[in-house]
Amino acid sequence: MTCLKCNALVRNIKLIGEFLNVFSQPQILPGNKKNAHMDKIAVITVVRDYEMYTRLIKNNINFQSAVLYDLDNTAENKSISVRYNEFINAYDFSQETWFVFCHEDWELKEDIAHKLAFLDKNSLYGPIGTVLLDQKSRFLLRSLGGVKNSDKEGKNIRFYGRKCKDGTPVETFDCQCLIVHSSLIEKYGLRFDENLSFDLYAEDFCANAKEKFGIASRIVNLKCQHYSYGNIRERFYDSFEYLQDKYAAANYSYSNGLITKTFGKKLSLPIKRDTQGFINSLKRKIYKIFNR
């Protein structure tokens, strides 16, 4: 009888171990039901400020498993879309690779290899994106994912985005970080629109992939900080008008987190920005003030 109880206890311990093992595994997104395989990681950055690039990317321990490509833009100052395309056109696609296109003022605050290992290679990814939600009487423009924004010195912190699950679909990503697998670029010949020099080239990349090939854009939650709030100049509005013309006959509507406008399929209802992200940012500031 004692042996039977011991055997039962051993079986229960094994079951508990298996249970804990399952729930200790990272979330696997659709398309990755088998064990994950780690492809090469390439971090591609157009650089004008090498001091910032060195501090935030080159010496960032969270990129230790990646190969860094700094595209020197200090002399010619070519547009970011042109530099990115030059990199893609010259790349050897014989080895499958995750491409991480990011700004020189974008800092990753967690290991990226662990996150990319479980992503479905058939989608585009970014840490923060926008979506239009049908609220019957209007469309709500909402930022999903999350990023910590600040000035160049890392002060005046603001938080943007709403928490969501990994793999949540969005329409577009902010240009600060766009992640795409090399196999997707090679298969469909994806490129950046060189008519968009320094603004909205990531939004266009998402819209083009969706319209032409049905490729979805999905959030991958990353702890990160962007040492900029984004600049809205006349060039930005000119680029937005260009997108409105380019996607006038689009099947879907697309948005951007900086302005309450859309490009693509016209909407029949007015748009309102979701203010919850701003409210959450204020709550965090107040909490920090009273808990110093």
VOPAGU-2260 file (C-alpha; in pm, 1 decimal, decimal comma):
REM VOPAGU-2260
SITE   aa  ch    i         X         Y         Z
SITE  MET   A    0       0,0       0,0       0,0
SITE  THR   A    1     287,4     231,5      86,8
SITE  CYS   A    2     449,6     166,8    -251,8
SITE  LEU   A    3     124,8     247,7    -428,6
SITE  LYS   A    4     104,8     579,9    -243,2
SITE  CYS   A    5     468,2     654,2    -332,3
SITE  ASN   A    6     403,6     582,1    -699,4
SITE  ALA   A    7      97,9     805,6    -694,6
SITE  LEU   A    8     300,6    1081,9    -530,8
SITE  VAL   A    9     573,5    1053,6    -794,8
SITE  ARG   A   10     314,9    1072,5   -1074,5
SITE  ASN   A   11     159,5    1383,4    -915,9
SITE  ILE   A   12     498,6    1549,8    -884,1
SITE  LYS   A   13     569,5    1479,6   -1252,7
SITE  LEU   A   14     230,9    1622,8   -1352,8
SITE  ILE   A   15     291,9    1935,9   -1146,9
SITE  GLY   A   16     635,3    1972,6   -1306,8
SITE  GLU   A   17     492,5    1944,2   -1655,7
SITE  PHE   A   18     221,2    2196,5   -1568,6
SITE  LEU   A   19     472,7    2450,3   -1439,9
SITE  ASN   A   20     696,8    2390,9   -1739,0
SITE  VAL   A   21     415,2    2471,7   -1982,3
SITE  PHE   A   22     327,2    2798,0   -1810,1
SITE  SER   A   23     687,7    2906,7   -1776,9
SITE  GLN   A   24     734,2    2902,2   -2155,3
SITE  PRO   A   25     712,2    3233,5   -2347,2
SITE  GLN   A   26     398,3    3304,4   -2545,0
SITE  ILE   A   27     418,6    3146,3   -2889,2
SITE  LEU   A   28     245,6    3341,8   -3161,7
SITE  PRO   A   29      38,7    3181,2   -3439,9
SITE  GLY   A   30     248,5    2977,0   -3677,7
SITE  ASN   A   31     505,8    2868,7   -3417,0
SITE  LYS   A   32     354,4    2561,8   -3259,4
SITE  LYS   A   33     680,5    2368,9   -3269,8
SITE  ASN   A   34    1001,5    2448,5   -3087,5
SITE  ALA   A   35    1138,1    2785,7   -3189,1
SITE  HIS   A   36    1451,5    2817,2   -3401,7
SITE  MET   A   37    1669,9    3123,8   -3359,0
SITE  ASP   A   38    1756,8    3290,5   -3687,8
SITE  LYS   A   39    2025,1    3552,6   -3727,2
SITE  ILE   A   40    1932,0    3905,2   -3613,4
SITE  ALA   A   41    2039,3    4217,1   -3802,6
SITE  VAL   A   42    1987,4    4560,4   -3645,9
SITE  ILE   A   43    1988,9    4827,6   -3916,0
SITE  THR   A   44    2022,8    5193,9   -3821,8
SITE  VAL   A   45    2080,7    5509,7   -4023,2
SITE  VAL   A   46    2326,0    5711,5   -3815,6
SITE  ARG   A   47    2403,5    6081,0   -3791,2
SITE  ASP   A   48    2469,9    6100,5   -3417,9
SITE  TYR   A   49    2732,6    5835,4   -3342,0
SITE  GLU   A   50    2754,5    5927,7   -2975,3
SITE  MET   A   51    2389,0    5842,4   -2926,2
SITE  TYR   A   52    2408,5    5535,2   -3150,2
SITE  THR   A   53    2704,6    5398,7   -2953,1
SITE  ARG   A   54    2532,6    5455,4   -2620,8
SITE  LEU   A   55    2187,6    5321,2   -2710,1
SITE  ILE   A   56    2258,3    5051,2   -2967,8
SITE  LYS   A   57    2623,7    4959,2   -3017,2
SITE  ASN   A   58    2692,5    4915,2   -2644,8
SITE  ASN   A   59    2345,4    4780,8   -2563,7
SITE  ILE   A   60    2377,3    4437,5   -2402,4
SITE  ASN   A   61    2027,6    4348,8   -2525,3
SITE  PHE   A   62    2162,2    4343,4   -2881,4
SITE  GLN   A   63    2455,4    4117,0   -2797,0
SITE  SER   A   64    2315,1    3833,2   -3010,1
SITE  ALA   A   65    2262,3    4062,4   -3311,1
SITE  VAL   A   66    2480,2    4185,0   -3594,6
SITE  LEU   A   67    2474,9    4564,6   -3604,9
SITE  TYR   A   68    2467,7    4759,2   -3930,9
SITE  ASP   A   69    2527,9    5132,1   -3888,2
SITE  LEU   A   70    2450,8    5310,9   -4212,9
SITE  ASP   A   71    2669,5    5620,7   -4195,9
SITE  ASN   A   72    2464,7    5923,5   -4295,6
SITE  THR   A   73    2693,0    6194,6   -4159,4
SITE  ALA   A   74    2823,7    6306,5   -4498,8
SITE  GLU   A   75    2556,1    6261,1   -4765,5
SITE  ASN   A   76    2248,5    6258,7   -4538,3
SITE  LYS   A   77    2044,1    6043,5   -4774,7
SITE  SER   A   78    1682,3    5973,1   -4684,1
SITE  ILE   A   79    1623,9    5684,6   -4442,6
SITE  SER   A   80    1412,0    5496,4   -4696,1
SITE  VAL   A   81    1695,9    5510,3   -4951,3
SITE  ARG   A   82    1951,7    5388,5   -4695,9
SITE  TYR   A   83    1728,2    5100,6   -4588,6
SITE  ASN   A   84    1673,4    4995,3   -4950,1
SITE  GLU   A   85    2047,5    5009,0   -5019,0
SITE  PHE   A   86    2098,4    4769,8   -4729,4
SITE  ILE   A   87    1825,2    4532,0   -4851,3
SITE  ASN   A   88    1950,6    4536,7   -5211,5
SITE  ALA   A   89    2304,8    4449,5   -5103,7
SITE  TYR   A   90    2208,2    4184,1   -4848,5
SITE  ASP   A   91    2292,5    3815,3   -4891,8
SITE  PHE   A   92    1962,9    3633,9   -4837,6
SITE  SER   A   93    2121,8    3289,8   -4812,8
SITE  GLN   A   94    2085,1    3298,8   -4433,4
SITE  GLU   A   95    1742,6    3360,7   -4277,8
SITE  THR   A   96    1750,7    3675,2   -4068,2
SITE  TRP   A   97    1527,7    3898,1   -3861,3
SITE  PHE   A   98    1570,8    4259,3   -3975,8
SITE  VAL   A   99    1525,1    4518,6   -3701,3
SITE  PHE   A  100    1506,1    4863,9   -3861,8
SITE  CYS   A  101    1536,4    5118,8   -3581,1
SITE  HIS   A  102    1630,0    5478,3   -3511,5
SITE  GLU   A  103    1961,6    5577,7   -3355,9
SITE  ASP   A  104    1766,9    5729,1   -3063,0
SITE  TRP   A  105    1572,9    5408,7   -2986,6
SITE  GLU   A  106    1685,4    5196,8   -2691,7
SITE  LEU   A  107    1591,1    4835,0   -2630,2
SITE  LYS   A  108    1563,0    4745,2   -2261,8
SITE  GLU   A  109    1525,3    4366,2   -2281,2
SITE  ASP   A  110    1687,6    4081,5   -2471,9
SITE  ILE   A  111    1550,7    4074,9   -2824,8
SITE  ALA   A  112    1658,4    3722,9   -2927,4
SITE  HIS   A  113    1415,5    3560,8   -2684,9
SITE  LYS   A  114    1126,7    3765,6   -2826,8
SITE  LEU   A  115    1201,1    3706,9   -3194,0
SITE  ALA   A  116    1251,5    3332,1   -3153,5
SITE  PHE   A  117     877,4    3277,3   -3115,6
SITE  LEU   A  118     740,4    3512,5   -3380,7
SITE  ASP   A  119     554,3    3405,2   -3692,7
SITE  LYS   A  120     776,7    3501,2   -3987,7
SITE  ASN   A  121     478,2    3583,6   -4208,1
SITE  SER   A  122     390,9    3913,6   -4036,1
SITE  LEU   A  123     548,5    4252,6   -3973,0
SITE  TYR   A  124     619,5    4358,0   -3614,3
SITE  GLY   A  125     676,2    4666,1   -3403,7
SITE  PRO   A  126     650,8    4771,0   -3037,2
SITE  ILE   A  127     387,6    5038,2   -3095,5
SITE  GLY   A  128     127,4    5083,1   -3368,9
SITE  THR   A  129    -212,0    5235,2   -3438,1
SITE  VAL   A  130    -555,2    5095,0   -3508,5
SITE  LEU   A  131    -894,4    5244,2   -3598,3
SITE  LEU   A  132   -1182,2    5108,2   -3390,1
SITE  ASP   A  133   -1541,2    5136,6   -3511,1
SITE  GLN   A  134   -1744,5    5292,2   -3227,9
SITE  LYS   A  135   -2070,2    5312,8   -3432,9
SITE  SER   A  136   -2091,3    5692,4   -3416,6
SITE  ARG   A  137   -1720,2    5749,9   -3479,7
SITE  PHE   A  138   -1382,5    5581,9   -3525,7
SITE  LEU   A  139   -1143,3    5577,7   -3232,1
SITE  LEU   A  140    -775,0    5618,7   -3315,3
SITE  ARG   A  141    -584,7    5410,1   -3062,8
SITE  SER   A  142    -216,0    5338,7   -3009,8
SITE  LEU   A  143    -144,3    4978,8   -2909,2
SITE  GLY   A  144     169,7    4831,9   -2758,9
SITE  GLY   A  145     389,4    5067,2   -2563,5
SITE  VAL   A  146     694,2    5290,5   -2566,6
SITE  LYS   A  147     858,9    5516,7   -2312,3
SITE  ASN   A  148     930,1    5853,7   -2474,6
SITE  SER   A  149    1163,4    6124,6   -2349,7
SITE  ASP   A  150    1382,6    6410,9   -2462,9
SITE  LYS   A  151    1741,2    6342,5   -2578,1
SITE  GLU   A  152    1868,1    6354,1   -2221,1
SITE  GLY   A  153    1617,4    6092,7   -2109,4
SITE  LYS   A  154    1408,7    6344,1   -1911,8
SITE  ASN   A  155    1043,1    6451,9   -1934,1
SITE  ILE   A  156     916,9    6096,3   -1961,8
SITE  ARG   A  157     590,2    6019,4   -2137,8
SITE  PHE   A  158     431,2    5680,8   -2197,3
SITE  TYR   A  159     243,7    5598,5   -2515,0
SITE  GLY   A  160      27,5    5304,8   -2610,0
SITE  ARG   A  161    -221,3    5066,7   -2455,5
SITE  LYS   A  162    -122,6    4725,7   -2330,0
SITE  CYS   A  163    -218,5    4437,3   -2556,8
SITE  LYS   A  164    -114,4    4078,6   -2622,6
SITE  ASP   A  165     176,2    3986,2   -2846,5
SITE  GLY   A  166      45,2    3934,3   -3197,2
SITE  THR   A  167    -236,8    4188,6   -3172,2
SITE  PRO   A  168    -298,6    4325,1   -3524,2
SITE  VAL   A  169    -255,5    4695,4   -3599,6
SITE  GLU   A  170    -264,8    4897,7   -3920,0
SITE  THR   A  171      75,7    5064,4   -3906,1
SITE  PHE   A  172     384,9    5106,4   -3688,0
SITE  ASP   A  173     577,3    5412,8   -3587,1
SITE  CYS   A  174     905,0    5453,9   -3775,9
SITE  GLN   A  175    1117,2    5420,4   -3459,7
SITE  CYS   A  176    1119,7    5040,4   -3495,6
SITE  LEU   A  177    1000,5    4800,8   -3764,2
SITE  ILE   A  178    1080,7    4428,2   -3757,5
SITE  VAL   A  179    1048,3    4202,2   -4061,6
SITE  HIS   A  180    1192,4    3863,2   -4154,1
SITE  SER   A  181    1427,0    3840,0   -4451,2
SITE  SER   A  182    1223,8    3557,3   -4605,6
SITE  LEU   A  183     921,9    3786,9   -4631,1
SITE  ILE   A  184    1124,2    4061,2   -4799,1
SITE  GLU   A  185    1280,4    3816,3   -5041,7
SITE  LYS   A  186     952,4    3640,3   -5124,6
SITE  TYR   A  187     751,4    3954,2   -5201,1
SITE  GLY   A  188    1024,6    4199,2   -5297,1
SITE  LEU   A  189     926,3    4438,4   -5018,2
SITE  ARG   A  190    1096,9    4778,1   -5022,4
SITE  PHE   A  191    1062,3    5121,0   -4864,6
SITE  ASP   A  192     907,6    5399,9   -5071,5
SITE  GLU   A  193    1190,9    5640,0   -5148,7
SITE  ASN   A  194     944,3    5925,3   -5201,4
SITE  LEU   A  195     913,4    5924,0   -4822,7
SITE  SER   A  196    1245,3    6058,5   -4699,0
SITE  PHE   A  197    1231,7    6082,8   -4319,9
SITE  ASP   A  198     863,4    6047,3   -4228,6
SITE  LEU   A  199     593,6    5780,0   -4261,6
SITE  TYR   A  200     807,2    5526,8   -4449,8
SITE  ALA   A  201     720,5    5255,3   -4194,6
SITE  GLU   A  202     349,3    5332,8   -4220,1
SITE  ASP   A  203     375,5    5301,1   -4596,1
SITE  PHE   A  204     570,4    4974,2   -4564,4
SITE  CYS   A  205     282,3    4829,0   -4358,5
SITE  ALA   A  206      10,5    4957,5   -4591,7
SITE  ASN   A  207     189,4    4834,9   -4904,7
SITE  ALA   A  208     242,7    4487,3   -4755,0
SITE  LYS   A  209    -124,0    4466,3   -4653,6
SITE  GLU   A  210    -273,7    4596,9   -4975,8
SITE  LYS   A  211     -58,7    4400,2   -5220,3
SITE  PHE   A  212      12,2    4077,4   -5033,8
SITE  GLY   A  213    -227,2    4059,3   -4737,4
SITE  ILE   A  214      60,3    4073,3   -4487,2
SITE  ALA   A  215     -53,3    4164,5   -4136,1
SITE  SER   A  216     122,1    4400,9   -3896,0
SITE  ARG   A  217     131,8    4280,1   -3534,7
SITE  ILE   A  218     248,7    4413,3   -3200,1
SITE  VAL   A  219     547,4    4254,5   -3029,1
SITE  ASN   A  220     574,4    4390,8   -2677,0
SITE  LEU   A  221     924,0    4522,2   -2612,1
SITE  LYS   A  222    1055,8    4725,3   -2321,9
SITE  CYS   A  223    1200,4    5023,3   -2504,2
SITE  GLN   A  224    1260,1    5396,2   -2490,9
SITE  HIS   A  225    1251,9    5650,3   -2770,6
SITE  TYR   A  226    1457,8    5960,5   -2699,8
SITE  SER   A  227    1228,7    6176,4   -2910,8
SITE  TYR   A  228     861,3    6273,2   -2924,5
SITE  GLY   A  229     849,7    6280,5   -3304,0
SITE  ASN   A  230     865,2    6591,1   -3520,0
SITE  ILE   A  231     568,6    6723,1   -3715,2
SITE  ARG   A  232     691,5    6962,1   -3980,6
SITE  GLU   A  233     560,8    7068,7   -4319,0
SITE  ARG   A  234     753,1    6773,2   -4465,8
SITE  PHE   A  235     544,2    6537,0   -4250,9
SITE  TYR   A  236     214,1    6676,7   -4381,9
SITE  ASP   A  237     343,7    6668,5   -4739,9
SITE  SER   A  238     431,8    6301,2   -4690,8
SITE  PHE   A  239      87,6    6230,7   -4548,0
SITE  GLU   A  240     -80,9    6391,3   -4846,9
SITE  TYR   A  241     139,4    6178,0   -5070,4
SITE  LEU   A  242      11,7    5864,7   -4890,9
SITE  GLN   A  243    -347,8    5981,3   -4926,5
SITE  ASP   A  244    -297,9    6007,9   -5302,8
SITE  LYS   A  245    -103,0    5684,1   -5328,5
SITE  TYR   A  246    -367,8    5480,0   -5143,2
SITE  ALA   A  247    -678,8    5656,2   -5274,0
SITE  ALA   A  248    -813,1    5325,6   -5408,1
SITE  ALA   A  249    -701,8    5114,2   -5110,3
SITE  ASN   A  250    -911,2    4836,9   -4957,5
SITE  TYR   A  251    -829,7    4939,6   -4600,8
SITE  SER   A  252    -788,2    5256,7   -4394,0
SITE  TYR   A  253    -458,3    5341,3   -4224,4
SITE  SER   A  254    -357,6    5579,5   -3951,4
SITE  ASN   A  255     -61,2    5736,1   -3773,7
SITE  GLY   A  256     -15,3    5798,4   -3404,3
SITE  LEU   A  257      81,2    6164,4   -3439,2
SITE  ILE   A  258    -218,8    6314,9   -3617,7
SITE  THR   A  259    -591,0    6238,6   -3629,7
SITE  LYS   A  260    -607,1    6171,5   -4002,0
SITE  THR   A  261    -618,0    5864,3   -4222,7
SITE  PHE   A  262    -502,2    5750,8   -4563,3
SITE  GLY   A  263    -641,8    5469,3   -4771,6
SITE  LYS   A  264   -1009,8    5378,9   -4783,2
SITE  LYS   A  265   -1221,6    5676,1   -4681,1
SITE  LEU   A  266   -1413,3    5649,8   -4354,9
SITE  SER   A  267   -1782,4    5735,9   -4330,3
SITE  LEU   A  268   -1756,1    5852,6   -3967,5
SITE  PRO   A  269   -1546,7    6114,7   -3785,5
SITE  ILE   A  270   -1226,9    6018,4   -3600,1
SITE  LYS   A  271   -1142,5    6084,4   -3237,9
SITE  ARG   A  272    -813,2    6010,9   -3066,0
SITE  ASP   A  273    -815,3    5771,3   -2771,7
SITE  THR   A  274    -685,1    5971,9   -2474,5
SITE  GLN   A  275    -642,6    5676,7   -2240,1
SITE  GLY   A  276    -272,0    5642,4   -2320,4
SITE  PHE   A  277    -213,0    6005,1   -2220,0
SITE  ILE   A  278    -416,3    5955,6   -1901,6
SITE  ASN   A  279    -211,4    5647,3   -1813,6
SITE  SER   A  280     107,4    5846,9   -1865,0
SITE  LEU   A  281     -16,0    6113,1   -1622,3
SITE  LYS   A  282    -106,3    5846,9   -1367,2
SITE  ARG   A  283     246,2    5703,1   -1383,7
SITE  LYS   A  284     396,9    6050,1   -1335,7
SITE  ILE   A  285     176,7    6121,0   -1034,3
SITE  TYR   A  286     258,5    5780,2    -885,6
SITE  LYS   A  287     632,4    5843,3    -919,9
SITE  ILE   A  288     604,2    6188,7    -761,0
SITE  PHE   A  289     437,2    6052,8    -449,6
SITE  ASN   A  290     650,0    5738,6    -424,6
SITE  ARG   A  291    1000,8    5879,4    -445,8
